[in-house]
Amino acid sequence: MARHLVLVGPTASGKSALATALAHSRPGIELVSVDSMQVYRGMDIGTAKPSAAERAAVPHHLIDIASPAERFTVARFADEARAAIAGIEARGATAVCVGGTGLYVQALLGDLSPPGEFPDVRENLTARAADDLYAELVRRDPVAAARMEPGNRRRIVRALEVTIGSGRPFSSFGPGVGAYAPSERFRQVGVWLPRSVVAARIADRLAAMVSCGLVDEVRVLAPVMGPTARQALGYKEVLAHVGEGAPLGDCVAAAERRTREFARRQRAWFRRDPRVRWHGTASDPMRLLPGLLVELDRCLAQPIREG
């Protein structure tokens, strides 16, 4: 049975288009989304979700598997990913896993065991101010605090919940040098573009999303979106326009800034992993397709050892 390919990199770097091209170039390829927001039904435009036609042409997994009201966790993703990969292998197919959610990639590779839930601790934390929560996280787990936005209340609460409830720093559950063991089942490759190119692509993509109806999508979803879905890039900012009347232009500009910062953190995250084989280009990510096809062919030619 062949190994599977994992395609990573910053948001708006062209990973999804490359994954689709890979799937069309070789038989028996199925795509697995490694994206924390494409799991939510109805969040289509703002997550750059593959279209219905694209999903009909190539099997896709881990898309539209949760309500936007739900709190989707890394632990649930790990379970869903294992089931999806097992099904792909049972069909004699090969997975191309694509996305930029670092923790989800680590869970897919088996590098971490997601921490448990501590609802009583979480309930006590939710009533506190965001600034106070972040300051406490800085004191208790500065490594985790450095990896997240000070305004991302959901992630801060989760980090404190685990730190307090388990008695271990939240960051100790995440990847480290010792977690980067060679993978028998997965081959990681990364898409690398200059920061200026990624920034321009982010701006163009957000403009296209607004033109394609992002505001109306958010307006429909707003009554049913839970705390996790509300933190999604673009959705959080457009919710301020829909719910509070903030100027749309200001909201889009804020979304662009936050997305650029997210792309910076993604680069830093994946650069720490020595298993990622980087493929770079100065502009058009589709120029990377020939090299990525070589990587995919290596997966197809290198079977997973039995037992």
MOVENJO-V360902 format. One line per field, one symbol per residue. psi: psi as a letter, one per 20 degrees, with the letter a starting at -180 (. if undefined). Layout:
# MOVENJO-V360902
psi: ???
This chain:
# MOVENJO-V360902
psi: pqrqpoorrqqkjjgghggghghiiqqkpqpopmpihihppimggijlqqrhghhhhppqqkpljqqiiqnprhggggghgggghggghhjkrppopprjoghhggggikiqopraqmhggghhhhiqqgggghhhhhghmhgghijqphingghgggghgggghijqqhhiiaqagiilqqphhqppqqppqqhhggghhgggggghgghjkhghghhhhgijprhghiiqpgggghhhgghijqpgghgghghgghhghghghgghghhioiipopoqqhfohiiigghhhggghhghinqppq.
